[in-house]
């Protein structure tokens, strides 16, 4: 398949999905590997800003794999990311000027906001209450370092 040399976007998201499946499996076994939830939120925001449908579908599939691996309700992360993008992120971008501060707020919002979103869902639909542990702090720091490279 020939492509224009100025168009550098990848055509095949399948290797990324396979890598994420393997990585997510390893992160549930080895707790020192962050689950890349905050990085997926940063990529989700970038894909929505660029209106890139292929990247958005790839990230959505990775989010579904994350939910299945961690035991969350189906489509809750995609719903939460969409709500956060529409209602919370414009306020953060409006009030914060540095790029690193915005990225750390993305990751903090991804982890703590998703936890609060699941608490609200568990109260509304009588699901078991989600738990949070101290590994989250390590995951936030590690994923901030990863997201700062993006």
Secondary structure, DSSP 4 states (H G I P E B T S, - for coil): ----TT----S--HHHHHHHHHHHHHHHHSTTS---HHHHHHHHHHHHHHT-HHHHHHHHHHHHHHHHHHTPPTTHHHHHHHHIIIIIHHHHHHH---HHHHHHHHHHIIIIIHHHHHHHHHHHHTPPPP---THHHHHHHHHHHHHTT-
